[in-house]
Amino acid sequence: MAEKPTVIGAAGGALGLGAFAAAVGGCCGAPWAVALLGVTGAVALARLAFLLPYALIGAAALLGVAFWWAYRPDCADGTCPSSTRQRRLRVVVWVAAGLVAFLTVVALSPFVSS
């Protein structure tokens, strides 16, 4: 039973490092898309650029739901102390919001710097 926090910590670390590696690799998205999909596939993927505003609106809406879920009161009178699980959920929601903000800036940078 004492090994459970160690296993959870190791799994969380692996997931966190995987997400960090994906974020660092995000700067090379276009070459990877061409390498994996070929030129025809990359051009087909570029044709979906008109969906970017809808994806951003959807991400903002889902983040709104996530923030509501993370900060809603657990008890009817709202005086219950926040649990560790709720604190972790809030941290995850803030990390997701930061990631969405970063990816939004990256995605919109070609349109702004013309």
For each residue, the residues with C-beta under 8 A, 3 or more apart:
1: 4
2: 5 6
3: 6 7
4: 1 7 8
5: 2 8 9
6: 2 3 9 10
7: 3 4 10 11
8: 4 5 11 12
9: 5 6 12 13
10: 6 7 13 14
11: 7 8 14 15
12: 8 9 15 16
13: 9 10 16 17
14: 10 11 17 18
15: 11 12 18 19
16: 12 13 19 20
17: 13 14 20 21
18: 14 15 21 22
19: 15 16 22 23
20: 16 17 23 24
21: 17 18 24 25
22: 18 19 25 26
23: 19 20 26 99 102
24: 20 21 27
25: 21 22 28 29 32
26: 22 23 29 103 106
27: 24 106
28: 25 31 32
29: 25 26 32 33
30: 33 34 42
31: 28 34 35
32: 25 28 29 35 36
33: 29 30 36 37 41 42 45
34: 30 31 37 38 39 42
35: 31 32
36: 32 33 41
37: 33 34 40 41 42 44 45
38: 34 41 42
39: 34 42 43
40: 37 43 44
41: 33 36 37 38 44 45
42: 30 33 34 37 38 39 45 46
43: 39 40 46 47
44: 37 40 41 47 48
45: 33 37 41 42 48
46: 42 43 49
47: 43 44 50
48: 44 45 51
49: 46 52
50: 47 53
51: 48 54 55
52: 49 55 56 107 108
53: 50 56 57
54: 51 57 58
55: 51 52 58 59
56: 52 53 59 60 104 107
57: 53 54 60 61
58: 54 55 61 62
59: 55 56 62 63 100 104
60: 56 57 63 64 100
61: 57 58 64 65
62: 58 59 65 66
63: 59 60 66 67 93 96 97 100
64: 60 61 67 68
65: 61 62 68 69
66: 62 63 69 70 93 96
67: 63 64 70 71 93 97
68: 64 65 71 72
69: 65 66 72 89 93
70: 66 67 86 89 90 93
71: 67 68 90
72: 68 69
73: 76 77 78 80
74: 80 82 83 86
75: 78 79 80
76: 73
77: 73
78: 73 75
79: 75
80: 73 74 75
81:
82: 74 86 87
83: 74 86 87
84: 87 88
85: 88 89
86: 70 74 82 83 89 90
87: 82 83 84 90 91
88: 84 85 91 92
89: 69 70 85 86 92 93
90: 70 71 86 87 93 94
91: 87 88 94 95
92: 88 89 95 96
93: 63 66 67 69 70 89 90 96 97
94: 90 91 97 98
95: 91 92 98 99
96: 63 66 92 93 99 100
97: 63 67 93 94 100 101
98: 94 95 101 102
99: 23 95 96 102 103
100: 59 60 63 96 97 103 104
101: 97 98 104 105
102: 23 98 99 105 106
103: 26 99 100 106 107
104: 56 59 100 101 107 108
105: 101 102 108 109
106: 26 27 102 103 109
107: 52 56 103 104
108: 52 104 105 111 112
109: 105 106 112 113
110: 113
111: 108 114
112: 108 109
113: 109 110
114: 111
